Amino acid sequence: MYQTTYQTEGKNAHKSIDTKTYTTSKKVLQTIEIYSQKYGIGGKIDTYDKAKKLIVERKKKIKTIYDGYIYQLYAHYHCLVEMGYEVENMRLYSYDDNKSYNISLPTQDTKRQYDFEKLISRIHDYKLQDHFAVNANKCNMCIYNPLCDVSTC
């Protein structure tokens, strides 16, 4: 399978999480499968600390906090809460420079929560044959760009 340098570096940054060797503490869940019936979304978290009620999403290097990073945490939040976990804190962690960024909960940012729900709705309503506009800035940095047959970048 083909991987760019960015993918390989990202995979290496997640290695301790993916192999569940980040910590031996039983209070920290690592790479568990999550799902939300309400939103019809699922995935895997990086870590959830049950004692701190904290979700952490790790990125290799955060230069800009993109909406997608926040929406990923929102998805994790909704899945975990629906699964019965308490979440009081969410954080992005930048592996390369060891920086953490606290993110407001969806209940604290109703505008962003509304935008999240609109995006989920658009994803569910999307039809593959529909036209879409390519964002050149995102396209150029996309890890799948070399594999994309509709790329205009």
C-alpha positions as CSV (number, residue, x, y, z in Angstrom):
1,M,0.0,0.0,0.0
2,Y,1.3,3.5,-0.9
3,Q,1.9,6.0,1.9
4,T,3.2,9.5,1.6
5,T,5.8,10.9,4.1
6,Y,3.0,12.7,5.9
7,Q,1.0,9.5,6.3
8,T,4.0,7.6,7.6
9,E,5.0,10.3,10.0
10,G,1.3,10.6,11.2
11,K,1.2,6.8,11.7
12,N,4.4,6.9,13.7
13,A,3.0,9.7,15.9
14,H,0.0,7.4,16.7
15,K,2.0,4.3,17.2
16,S,1.9,4.2,21.0
17,I,-1.9,4.8,20.9
18,D,-2.6,2.3,18.1
19,T,-0.6,-0.4,19.9
20,K,-2.2,0.6,23.2
21,T,1.2,1.1,24.8
22,Y,0.7,4.8,25.5
23,T,-0.1,4.0,29.1
24,T,-0.9,1.0,31.2
25,S,-3.4,2.9,33.3
26,K,-6.8,1.3,33.4
27,K,-8.5,4.7,33.6
28,V,-7.3,5.7,30.1
29,L,-9.1,4.0,27.2
30,Q,-7.0,3.8,24.0
31,T,-8.2,3.4,20.4
32,I,-11.6,2.1,21.3
33,E,-14.4,1.8,18.7
34,I,-17.2,4.3,19.2
35,Y,-20.6,4.9,17.6
36,S,-23.5,7.4,17.8
37,Q,-26.9,6.1,16.7
38,K,-28.3,9.7,16.8
39,Y,-25.7,11.0,14.2
40,G,-25.0,7.7,12.4
41,I,-21.3,8.2,12.9
42,G,-18.5,6.0,14.3
43,G,-14.8,5.7,14.6
44,K,-12.0,5.3,17.0
45,I,-10.8,7.6,19.7
46,D,-7.1,8.2,20.5
47,T,-7.5,8.4,24.3
48,Y,-10.2,9.0,26.8
49,D,-9.3,9.5,30.4
50,K,-12.2,8.3,32.6
51,A,-10.9,10.0,35.7
52,K,-10.4,13.4,34.1
53,K,-13.4,12.9,31.7
54,L,-11.1,14.0,29.0
55,I,-10.9,13.2,25.2
56,V,-7.5,13.8,23.6
57,E,-7.0,13.7,19.8
58,R,-3.4,13.5,18.8
59,K,-2.0,15.1,15.6
60,K,1.6,15.0,14.4
61,K,1.9,18.8,14.3
62,I,-0.8,21.4,14.7
63,K,-0.1,24.6,12.9
64,T,-3.7,25.6,12.5
65,I,-6.7,24.3,14.4
66,Y,-9.0,23.5,11.5
67,D,-12.8,23.0,11.9
68,G,-12.3,19.4,10.9
69,Y,-10.1,18.8,14.0
70,I,-12.8,20.3,16.2
71,Y,-15.6,18.4,14.4
72,Q,-13.6,15.1,14.9
73,L,-13.6,15.8,18.7
74,Y,-17.3,16.7,18.5
75,A,-18.0,13.3,16.9
76,H,-16.0,11.6,19.6
77,Y,-17.8,13.6,22.3
78,H,-21.3,12.6,21.0
79,C,-20.3,9.0,20.5
80,L,-18.9,8.6,24.0
81,V,-21.7,10.5,25.7
82,E,-24.3,8.3,23.9
83,M,-22.3,5.2,25.0
84,G,-22.6,6.3,28.6
85,Y,-19.3,8.1,29.3
86,E,-19.1,11.5,30.9
87,V,-17.0,14.0,29.0
88,E,-16.1,17.3,30.6
89,N,-13.0,18.2,28.6
90,M,-11.6,17.9,25.1
91,R,-8.1,18.5,23.9
92,L,-6.1,18.5,20.7
93,Y,-2.4,17.4,21.2
94,S,0.4,18.4,18.9
95,Y,3.0,15.6,19.0
96,D,5.9,17.3,17.4
97,D,5.9,20.4,19.7
98,N,4.2,18.9,22.8
99,K,1.4,21.5,22.8
100,S,-2.1,21.0,23.9
101,Y,-5.2,23.0,22.9
102,N,-8.3,22.9,24.9
103,I,-11.5,22.8,22.8
104,S,-14.9,23.9,24.1
105,L,-17.6,21.2,24.5
106,P,-20.5,21.2,22.0
107,T,-22.7,22.2,24.8
108,Q,-20.6,25.3,25.3
109,D,-20.4,26.4,21.7
110,T,-23.9,26.2,20.3
111,K,-23.0,27.8,17.0
112,R,-20.2,25.3,16.2
113,Q,-22.5,22.5,17.4
114,Y,-25.2,23.7,14.9
115,D,-22.5,23.8,12.1
116,F,-21.4,20.3,13.1
117,E,-25.0,19.0,12.8
118,K,-25.4,20.7,9.4
119,L,-22.2,19.1,8.2
120,I,-23.3,15.6,9.4
121,S,-26.7,16.2,7.6
122,R,-24.9,17.2,4.4
123,I,-22.7,14.1,4.5
124,H,-25.7,11.8,5.0
125,D,-27.6,13.5,2.1
126,Y,-24.6,13.5,-0.3
127,K,-25.0,11.7,-3.5
128,L,-21.8,10.5,-5.3
129,Q,-23.0,11.9,-8.6
130,D,-23.6,15.4,-7.2
131,H,-21.1,18.1,-8.3
132,F,-18.7,19.3,-5.7
133,A,-16.2,22.2,-5.7
134,V,-12.6,21.3,-5.0
135,N,-10.8,23.5,-2.5
136,A,-7.3,23.8,-3.9
137,N,-5.8,24.7,-0.5
138,K,-7.2,21.5,1.1
139,C,-6.5,19.4,-2.0
140,N,-2.8,20.4,-2.1
141,M,-2.3,19.2,1.5
142,C,-4.5,16.2,1.3
143,I,-2.7,12.9,2.1
144,Y,-4.8,11.2,-0.6
145,N,-4.0,13.7,-3.3
146,P,-1.6,11.4,-5.2
147,L,-4.3,8.8,-5.3
148,C,-7.2,11.0,-6.2
149,D,-8.6,10.7,-9.8
150,V,-10.7,13.9,-9.6
151,S,-8.0,16.1,-8.2
152,T,-7.6,19.4,-10.0
153,C,-4.6,20.3,-7.9
